[in-house]
Amino acid sequence: MKNPLFLIFLFVTFISSAQENYSIANLTAELIEKSNSVIIQQNIRVIIDDYDDMTIHEDKIITILNEKGMSALDAYASYDKSTKIRNLEVTIYNALGSEIKTFKERDFMDVSAVSSVSLYTDNRVKYLEYTPASYPVTIHFEKETKTSNTAFIKSFTPYTNYYQSIKSSTFRIENNSGIVLRFSENGFMEGVSIENENPNLLTYSVSNLPSISREVYSPSFETFTPKVMFALQTFELEGEKGEVSNWQEFGLWQHENLLKGLDQLPESTISEIKLLTQNLETTRKKAKAIYEYVQNNTRYISVQIGLGGWKPISAKEVDDKKYGDCKGLTNYTKALLNLVDIESNYCVVYSGSEIQDISEDFTSMQGNHVILNIPQENDEDIWLECTSQDIPFNFLGTFTDDRKVLAVNPTGGEILRTPAYTEKDNYQKTTAEINIIEKAITANVKIKTSGTQYDNRYSLGGENEKNIKSHYLSYWNNLKEMILISHEFSNNKEDVTFIEKVKLKADNYVKIYGNDLILDVNPFNKFQVNLPNYKVRQTPFNVSRGFVDEDEFTFNLENLTLDTELKDINLDSEFGSYQLSFEIKDNTLIVKRYFRLNKNNYQKSDYEKFVEFFSQISKYDNTKLSLKLT
């Protein structure tokens, strides 16, 4: 019989070793600094056994340092008729590394990928609903799925969240299928250990990577962090086998296997659309009428590409149910346009305010959204966002602007670029007639916006009184004692302009010292962006969308005289330009302001000058004049 003390020693050693692996004491200060979470260890293994047989193992140990870090857990698994969950388990450890709770697959919430409706009932998600009693906690998440869909292979992207450091992360892909595996490494692989033993066994790993803070004007993650994309030469998607090597072939395959035959419509709808467009002469007018028909007769439900499948439901089903996701509604609009001989392209895109391109140099399944393109021979193409019930015709806004997309049509695939909104497109004009009544001002303000500035404002027209008041109190937070008297909105979808007419009063706006009145010359468009001064900026920075603001404020100077020398201000920079000018006319003070911010990509080394540019504008926007009572 072994010595009991020896057995106790082994047991304690085992427990101590286990605790050491999960204890926060095992983390260095460099990994914890500026982090909400730390990936202690992550192993992703992709095994491809055939063109329709892929298994993905994910084993991740992550320390969540605070409440914000919980969003990085990603403890979920989606499944459908093509993808099965083979293992799903979570173990929770406290700060000392002691196990406190275990969750098996049966403990995960199991819900439809689409809430409230019966569409895509075989697309489901299992996710963990867990809130720690305290932080930090360490979570060991294990997942294994098996799928016949091999068109989309998980990419190697060690960085997926801001404020998340990485102690160790390894990605391994094993191709046992005998099919050519293509891959593409981006230009930011510094610090990545690569062990590619042969073309079918690829391993990428990183260690001790500090977290990346979200800095102002940072570009999309993949423009400055490591990424490797993979694709099989022969693959399966939604039960359809494919073999492609370029975008033209891939687009043709998608059309023939995912879209063809889904454009059939009932006779009643065919008659309705032909009647709707029979007296319209141009392609643009017909397309607009059909687009508005879709907006008025359907509603959008959210099913992300890759979760709700890549194949849209048929146009007939959308017509019957009156709803669909981006794929279904885009295909439906395309089918309606076909009825009046308008050709259109079903376009796959990466959506979101951060601009991300379909990678033109690597043919593979990409994107997370679908929009529609209508080619025009002698004019600019028409672009339609088919999921919105209120966005104007041929307007994309910041959700899908200025990025490369894959256009799918019967002749194949083509990389196109969506419209970019220039600085002049993104325009705001603010005018105000202002009366000074002792310390207060009353004003009639008019704001007209277009381009992306329209995109930021037009939804005000559908808000309730409480939210509208809250908006203006926030927008004009420099007016500390503002009373909103009335407001009127005009949404011109033809010109894609939004007009706000606001009447208000602001108490204590004017400072009075004896006979002297101190007037802030810019009450209604004060630039209040205070950029942080980073000791060392980590990321490049870009202004992805520039804009132009023009303002004209007319102050009634009845019973007042100016007691300050007027000096116009002109500021020119690589980042933009700014002018502030003054004019006395017919007992009024007219203040004119112009601010243009240029769209551009900049080096990290330019950031200090960018901060100074913003600082100067903020200073000039706080210009004050002295008036005297007469």
C-alpha positions in Angstrom: 0.0 0.0 0.0 1.3 3.5 -1.0 2.1 6.0 1.7 -1.1 8.1 2.4 1.0 11.2 2.8 2.4 10.6 -0.7 -1.2 10.3 -2.1 -2.2 13.5 -0.4 0.8 15.2 -1.8 -0.1 14.1 -5.4 -3.7 15.2 -4.9 -2.7 18.6 -3.6 -0.2 19.0 -6.4 -2.8 18.1 -9.0 -5.3 20.6 -7.5 -2.6 23.3 -7.3 -1.6 22.7 -10.9 -5.2 22.9 -12.1 -5.8 26.1 -10.1 -2.6 27.6 -11.5 -3.8 27.2 -15.1 -7.0 29.2 -14.4 -5.8 31.6 -11.7 -5.7 35.3 -12.5 -2.3 35.3 -10.7 -0.9 33.5 -13.7 -1.5 36.6 -15.9 1.2 39.2 -16.5 0.5 42.9 -16.1 1.0 43.4 -19.8 -1.9 41.1 -20.6 -4.2 42.7 -18.0 -3.4 46.3 -18.8 -6.2 48.0 -20.7 -8.0 44.7 -21.1 -11.6 43.6 -20.5 -10.8 40.0 -21.2 -7.7 37.8 -21.8 -7.6 34.7 -24.0 -5.5 32.4 -21.8 -5.5 29.6 -24.4 -7.4 29.0 -27.6 -7.1 26.1 -29.9 -9.1 26.0 -33.1 -8.8 22.9 -35.3 -10.6 22.5 -38.6 -10.6 19.0 -40.1 -11.7 18.6 -43.7 -12.4 15.0 -44.7 -14.2 15.6 -48.0 -15.8 18.3 -50.0 -18.9 17.9 -47.9 -17.4 16.9 -44.5 -15.9 19.4 -42.2 -15.4 19.3 -38.4 -14.5 22.3 -36.3 -13.1 21.9 -32.7 -12.9 25.0 -30.6 -11.4 25.0 -27.2 -11.1 28.4 -25.5 -10.0 29.4 -22.0 -10.8 33.1 -21.4 -10.6 35.3 -18.3 -13.3 37.9 -18.1 -11.9 40.8 -16.1 -15.1 42.9 -15.9 -18.6 43.2 -17.1 -17.6 44.7 -20.4 -15.5 41.6 -21.1 -18.6 39.3 -21.2 -19.4 40.3 -24.7 -16.2 38.5 -25.8 -17.2 35.1 -24.5 -19.2 34.1 -27.6 -20.5 30.9 -25.9 -23.0 29.8 -28.6 -23.4 27.3 -31.4 -25.7 27.5 -34.4 -27.0 24.5 -36.1 -29.4 23.4 -38.9 -30.0 20.5 -41.2 -26.4 20.8 -42.5 -24.6 21.5 -39.3 -24.7 19.4 -36.1 -23.4 20.1 -32.6 -21.3 17.3 -31.3 -20.0 18.9 -28.1 -20.9 22.0 -26.2 -19.6 22.6 -22.7 -18.6 25.4 -20.4 -16.7 25.3 -17.0 -16.5 28.4 -14.8 -13.5 29.1 -12.5 -13.1 31.8 -9.9 -10.2 34.2 -9.6 -8.1 31.6 -7.7 -8.7 29.0 -10.4 -11.2 26.9 -8.5 -14.0 25.3 -10.4 -17.4 26.8 -9.4 -19.9 25.7 -12.1 -20.2 23.4 -15.2 -22.7 23.7 -18.0 -23.5 20.9 -20.4 -25.2 21.2 -23.8 -28.6 20.6 -22.1 -28.1 23.7 -20.0 -27.8 26.0 -23.0 -30.8 28.0 -24.3 -32.1 26.6 -27.6 -33.9 29.1 -29.7 -34.8 29.7 -33.3 -32.4 31.8 -35.4 -35.4 34.0 -36.2 -37.6 35.3 -33.4 -41.4 35.8 -33.5 -41.9 34.0 -36.9 -41.8 30.5 -38.2 -39.4 31.2 -41.1 -36.2 29.1 -41.2 -37.5 26.9 -38.3 -34.6 24.4 -38.8 -32.0 27.2 -38.2 -31.4 27.4 -34.5 -28.9 28.6 -31.9 -27.8 27.3 -28.6 -26.3 29.9 -26.3 -25.2 30.2 -22.7 -27.2 32.6 -20.5 -24.8 33.3 -17.6 -23.9 36.3 -15.5 -21.0 35.9 -13.0 -21.7 37.0 -9.4 -18.3 38.8 -9.4 -15.3 39.4 -11.6 -12.8 38.2 -12.6 -13.9 34.7 -13.7 -12.2 32.3 -16.1 -14.4 30.4 -18.5 -13.4 27.2 -20.4 -15.6 26.9 -23.5 -15.5 23.8 -25.6 -17.4 23.4 -28.9 -17.4 20.8 -31.7 -19.6 21.0 -34.8 -19.8 19.0 -37.9 -21.1 20.4 -41.2 -21.5 19.5 -44.8 -21.2 23.2 -45.8 -17.6 23.6 -46.7 -17.9 26.7 -48.8 -17.3 28.8 -45.8 -14.2 27.9 -43.8 -13.4 29.8 -40.6 -10.6 32.3 -41.0 -7.6 32.8 -38.7 -8.3 36.1 -36.9 -6.6 36.1 -33.5 -7.9 39.6 -32.8 -11.7 39.7 -32.8 -12.4 42.2 -29.9 -11.0 45.4 -28.7 -9.6 45.4 -25.2 -8.8 41.7 -25.4 -5.3 40.4 -24.9 -4.1 37.0 -26.1 -1.7 34.8 -24.1 -1.9 31.9 -26.5 -3.9 31.2 -29.6 -3.4 28.4 -32.2 -5.3 27.8 -35.4 -4.8 24.5 -37.3 -6.4 23.3 -40.5 -6.1 19.7 -41.6 -7.2 18.9 -45.2 -7.6 15.1 -45.6 -10.0 15.5 -48.6 -7.5 15.4 -51.5 -9.0 18.6 -52.7 -6.9 21.7 -53.3 -7.0 24.0 -50.3 -6.4 27.7 -51.1 -5.4 30.3 -48.5 -4.6 34.0 -48.4 -2.5 35.7 -45.7 -3.0 39.5 -45.4 -0.1 41.9 -44.9 -0.2 42.1 -41.2 1.3 38.7 -40.1 4.1 40.1 -38.0 4.2 38.3 -34.7 2.4 35.2 -36.1 4.2 31.9 -35.9 3.6 29.9 -39.1 4.1 26.1 -39.3 2.9 25.0 -42.7 4.2 21.4 -42.9 2.6 20.9 -46.3 -0.3 22.5 -48.3 -2.8 20.4 -46.4 -1.6 21.0 -42.9 -1.4 24.6 -41.9 -0.8 26.0 -38.4 -0.9 29.6 -37.2 -0.2 30.7 -33.6 0.3 33.9 -31.6 1.3 34.5 -28.0 1.5 37.3 -25.5 -0.3 39.9 -27.7 -1.4 43.0 -25.8 -5.0 44.2 -26.1 -5.8 46.8 -28.7 -7.8 49.8 -27.4 -10.6 51.3 -29.5 -9.1 54.5 -30.6 -11.0 57.3 -32.3 -11.1 57.1 -36.1 -9.7 53.5 -36.1 -10.3 51.6 -39.4 -11.7 48.0 -39.6 -9.8 45.4 -37.6 -8.7 43.4 -40.7 -6.9 46.5 -42.1 -4.2 46.3 -39.5 -4.4 42.9 -37.7 -3.5 39.3 -38.9 -6.0 37.4 -41.0 -5.7 34.2 -43.1 -8.6 33.2 -45.3 -9.2 29.6 -46.6 -11.2 28.0 -49.4 -11.6 24.6 -51.0 -11.4 24.3 -54.7 -14.4 21.9 -54.6 -17.0 22.5 -51.9 -20.6 22.1 -50.9 -23.2 24.8 -49.8 -26.8 24.2 -49.0 -26.6 20.7 -50.6 -25.1 22.0 -53.8 -21.6 21.0 -55.0 -19.4 23.6 -56.5 -16.0 24.0 -58.1 -14.7 27.5 -58.8 -11.4 29.3 -59.1 -12.4 32.9 -59.8 -15.2 35.4 -59.0 -16.8 35.0 -62.4 -17.2 31.3 -61.9 -18.2 31.7 -58.3 -20.9 34.2 -59.1 -22.2 32.0 -61.9 -22.3 29.0 -59.4 -24.2 31.0 -56.8 -26.8 32.1 -59.4 -27.3 28.6 -60.8 -27.4 26.9 -57.4 -28.7 29.4 -54.9 -31.0 31.8 -56.9 -32.2 30.2 -60.1 -35.8 29.2 -60.0 -36.7 31.3 -56.9 -38.2 34.2 -58.9 -41.6 32.7 -59.5 -44.6 34.9 -58.5 -48.4 34.4 -58.3 -50.4 35.8 -61.2 -52.2 38.3 -58.9 -48.9 40.0 -58.1 -47.7 39.9 -61.7 -50.8 41.7 -62.7 -50.5 44.2 -59.9 -46.9 45.1 -60.8 -47.6 45.5 -64.5 -50.6 47.7 -63.7 -48.4 49.7 -61.3 -45.7 50.4 -63.9 -47.7 50.5 -67.2 -47.6 54.3 -67.5 -44.1 54.8 -66.3 -41.6 55.5 -69.1 -38.1 55.1 -67.6 -36.2 52.3 -65.9 -35.6 54.6 -62.9 -39.3 55.4 -62.5 -40.4 51.8 -62.8 -37.7 50.6 -60.4 -38.7 53.3 -57.8 -42.4 52.3 -58.0 -41.4 48.6 -57.4 -39.0 49.5 -54.6 -41.7 51.5 -52.8 -44.2 48.6 -53.4 -41.8 46.3 -51.6 -41.4 48.8 -48.7 -45.1 49.2 -48.3 -46.0 45.5 -48.6 -43.2 43.6 -46.7 -41.3 43.8 -43.5 -37.8 42.8 -42.6 -36.7 40.0 -40.2 -33.1 39.6 -39.2 -31.3 36.4 -40.2 -27.6 37.0 -40.8 -25.9 35.3 -43.7 -24.1 32.2 -42.3 -26.7 31.7 -39.6 -30.0 31.6 -41.6 -28.4 29.9 -44.6 -27.1 31.4 -47.8 -30.0 30.4 -50.0 -33.0 32.9 -50.0 -36.5 31.7 -49.6 -38.5 32.0 -52.9 -40.1 35.2 -54.1 -43.5 33.4 -53.9 -43.0 32.7 -50.2 -42.0 36.3 -49.5 -45.0 37.5 -51.4 -47.3 35.2 -49.4 -45.8 35.8 -45.9 -45.1 39.5 -46.5 -41.7 39.3 -44.7 -38.2 38.1 -45.3 -34.5 38.5 -44.4 -32.1 40.5 -46.6 -31.7 37.5 -49.0 -35.4 36.9 -49.3 -36.4 40.6 -49.8 -33.5 41.3 -52.2 -34.4 38.2 -54.3 -38.1 39.2 -54.2 -37.4 42.8 -55.4 -35.2 41.3 -58.1 -38.1 39.0 -59.2 -40.5 42.0 -59.3 -38.1 44.0 -61.5 -37.8 41.0 -63.9 -41.5 41.3 -64.6 -40.9 44.7 -66.3 -37.6 43.6 -68.0 -35.3 45.4 -65.6 -32.1 43.5 -65.0 -30.5 43.6 -61.6 -27.6 42.1 -59.7 -28.0 40.3 -56.3 -24.9 41.7 -54.4 -23.2 40.1 -51.4 -21.6 42.7 -49.1 -20.0 43.2 -45.7 -22.4 45.6 -44.0 -21.8 48.0 -41.1 -20.6 51.5 -40.4 -17.0 50.3 -40.5 -16.2 49.9 -44.2 -15.0 46.4 -45.1 -14.5 45.1 -48.7 -15.1 41.7 -50.2 -11.5 40.5 -50.9 -11.1 40.9 -54.6 -7.9 38.9 -54.7 -9.3 35.7 -52.9 -12.3 34.0 -54.3 -14.3 32.5 -51.4 -17.6 32.7 -49.5 -17.6 36.2 -48.0 -20.0 38.8 -46.8 -22.8 39.1 -44.2 -25.6 41.0 -46.1 -27.3 41.3 -49.5 -28.3 44.4 -51.5 -29.5 45.0 -55.1 -27.7 46.7 -58.0 -29.5 47.9 -61.2 -26.9 48.6 -63.9 -27.4 51.8 -66.0 -25.7 52.2 -69.3 -25.7 56.0 -69.6 -26.0 56.9 -65.9 -24.9 56.0 -62.5 -26.1 52.5 -61.3 -29.1 52.3 -59.0 -28.5 50.7 -55.6 -31.3 49.4 -53.3 -31.3 48.4 -49.7 -34.3 46.1 -49.7 -34.6 45.6 -45.9 -35.6 49.1 -45.0 -39.2 50.3 -45.0 -38.3 54.0 -44.9 -34.9 54.6 -46.6 -35.2 56.6 -49.9 -34.9 54.9 -53.3 -31.3 54.6 -54.5 -29.8 55.5 -51.1 -27.6 53.2 -49.1 -26.3 55.3 -46.3 -23.5 54.3 -44.0 -24.6 50.7 -43.8 -23.2 49.6 -47.2 -21.6 52.6 -48.7 -18.1 52.8 -50.4 -17.1 49.1 -50.4 -16.4 46.2 -52.8 -19.3 43.8 -53.2 -19.8 40.6 -55.3 -22.5 41.1 -57.9 -24.2 37.8 -58.9 -26.0 37.5 -62.2 -26.8 34.8 -64.9 -23.4 35.4 -66.7 -21.3 35.1 -63.6 -19.8 37.2 -60.7 -18.2 40.6 -60.8 -16.7 42.8 -58.1 -18.4 46.2 -58.0 -18.0 49.1 -55.6 -21.0 50.7 -53.9 -21.4 54.5 -54.1 -19.1 56.7 -51.9 -20.6 59.8 -50.4 -18.2 62.8 -50.9 -17.7 65.6 -48.5 -20.1 67.8 -50.5 -22.7 65.0 -50.5 -22.6 64.8 -46.7 -23.8 68.3 -46.3 -25.5 70.2 -43.5 -26.8 73.7 -43.6 -28.0 75.4 -40.4 -29.6 78.9 -40.4 -31.0 80.7 -37.4 -32.8 84.0 -36.7 -31.9 84.9 -33.1 -33.3 87.6 -30.7 -31.5 88.6 -27.6 -33.8 89.2 -24.6 -31.7 90.2 -21.6 -29.8 87.0 -20.7 -31.9 84.8 -22.9 -32.1 84.1 -26.7 -35.1 83.0 -28.7 -34.5 81.5 -32.1 -36.0 80.0 -35.2 -33.5 77.3 -36.4 -33.6 75.5 -39.7 -31.3 72.5 -40.4 -31.1 70.9 -43.8 -29.1 67.6 -44.2 -28.2 65.3 -47.1 -25.9 62.3 -47.7 -24.7 60.6 -44.6 -25.8 63.5 -42.5 -29.3 62.9 -43.8 -28.8 59.2 -42.7 -28.1 60.4 -39.2 -31.1 62.6 -38.9 -34.1 61.4 -41.0 -35.3 58.9 -38.4 -36.2 61.8 -36.1 -39.4 62.1 -38.2 -40.7 58.8 -36.7 -39.8 59.6 -33.0 -42.2 60.5 -30.3 -42.1 63.9 -28.5 -40.1 62.6 -25.6 -37.3 61.3 -27.8 -37.3 64.4 -30.0 -36.9 66.6 -26.9 -34.1 64.4 -25.6 -32.4 64.5 -29.0 -32.2 68.3 -29.1 -31.2 68.6 -25.5 -28.3 66.3 -26.3 -27.5 67.9 -29.7 -27.5 71.4 -28.2 -26.1 70.5 -24.8 -24.2 73.8 -24.9 -27.5 75.4 -24.3 -27.9 74.6 -20.6 -31.4 76.0 -20.1 -33.1 75.3 -23.3 -36.9 75.1 -23.8 -38.1 73.4 -27.0 -41.2 75.4 -28.1 -42.0 73.7 -31.4 -40.6 71.5 -34.2 -41.5 70.6 -37.7 -39.9 68.0 -40.0 -39.9 67.5 -43.7 -38.4 64.3 -45.3 -37.9 64.8 -49.0 -37.1 61.3 -50.3 -36.9 62.5 -53.9 -33.9 64.8 -53.1 -32.8 62.8 -50.1 -32.9 65.8 -47.8 -34.3 66.2 -44.3 -35.3 69.6 -43.0 -35.8 70.4 -39.3 -37.5 73.7 -38.3 -37.2 74.3 -34.5 -38.3 77.1 -32.3 -36.7 77.4 -28.9 -35.7 79.6 -26.0 -32.4 79.3 -24.1 -32.1 81.1 -20.8 -28.9 82.5 -19.4 -27.2 82.2 -22.8 -25.9 85.8 -22.6 -23.5 86.8 -19.8 -24.1 90.3 -18.5 -21.5 92.4 -16.7 -22.9 95.9 -16.0 -23.6 97.4 -19.4 -21.6 94.7 -21.2 -23.1 91.6 -22.8 -20.9 88.6 -23.7 -22.3 86.7 -26.6 -21.2 83.3 -27.8 -21.4 83.6 -31.6 -22.1 79.9 -32.3 -25.2 78.6 -30.4 -26.4 75.9 -32.9 -23.5 73.9 -34.4 -20.7 74.0 -31.9 -17.9 71.5 -32.6 -17.4 69.7 -29.3 -15.2 66.7 -30.3 -12.4 66.5 -27.9 -9.9 64.0 -29.2 -7.9 62.0 -26.7 -4.1 62.6 -26.6 -2.7 59.0 -26.8 0.8 58.6 -25.4 1.4 56.2 -28.2 -1.3 55.6 -30.8 -1.7 51.9 -31.5 -3.7 51.9 -34.7 -3.7 53.8 -38.0 -6.5 56.3 -38.4 -8.8 57.3 -41.1 -11.7 59.6 -41.8 -13.9 57.2 -43.8 -16.6 59.8 -44.5 -15.9 63.5 -44.7 -18.6 66.2 -44.5 -19.3 69.9 -45.0 -21.2 72.1 -42.5 -22.3 75.6 -43.4 -24.0 77.8 -40.9 -25.5 81.3 -40.9 -26.7 82.8 -37.6 -28.4 86.2 -37.7 -28.5 88.1 -34.4 -30.9 91.0 -33.9 -28.9 93.8 -32.4 -31.8 96.2 -31.6 -30.8 98.3 -28.5 -27.3 96.8 -28.7 -24.0 98.0 -30.2 -20.9 95.9 -30.9 -17.9 96.5 -28.6 -15.5 94.1 -30.2 -13.3 94.3 -33.3 -14.4 91.7 -35.8 -11.7 89.5 -37.2 -12.5 86.7 -39.7 -10.9 83.4 -39.2 -9.5 81.1 -41.9 -7.9 77.7 -41.2 -6.6 75.4 -43.9 -5.1 71.9 -43.3 -4.6 68.6 -44.9 -7.5 67.4 -42.7 -9.9 70.1 -43.9 -10.7 73.7 -43.7 -12.6 76.2 -41.4 -13.9 79.7 -41.9 -15.7 82.0 -39.5 -16.8 85.4 -40.7 -18.8 88.4 -39.4 -20.9 91.1 -40.9 -22.9 94.0 -39.5 -26.0 94.7 -41.7 -29.2 96.5 -41.0 -28.8 96.4 -37.2 -28.0 92.7 -37.3 -24.9 90.6 -36.7 -24.5 87.9 -39.3 -22.1 85.1 -38.3 -21.1 82.7 -41.1 -19.3 79.4 -40.5 -17.9 76.8 -42.8 -16.3 73.5 -41.8 -15.1 70.8 -44.2 -13.6 67.5 -42.9 -11.7 65.6 -45.6 -12.1 61.9 -46.1 -8.6 60.3 -46.1 -6.4 57.6 -44.6 -3.6 58.9 -42.4 -0.4 57.6 -40.7 -0.3 57.2 -36.9 2.4 59.9 -36.9 -0.2 62.4 -38.2 -2.5 62.0 -35.3 -1.0 64.8 -33.1 -1.6 67.3 -35.9 -5.1 66.0 -36.3 -5.8 66.6 -32.6 -4.4 70.1 -33.0 -6.7 70.8 -36.0 -9.8 69.7 -34.0 -8.6 71.7 -31.0 -8.3 74.9 -33.1 -11.8 74.5 -34.5 -13.2 73.9 -31.0 -11.5 77.1 -29.9 -12.8 79.2 -32.8 -16.3 77.8 -32.3 -16.2 79.2 -28.8 -15.5 82.8 -30.1 -17.3 85.4 -28.0 -18.1 89.0 -28.7 -18.8 91.9 -26.4 -22.0 94.0 -26.8 -23.2 97.1 -25.0 -26.7 98.2 -24.2 -27.7 101.5 -25.9 
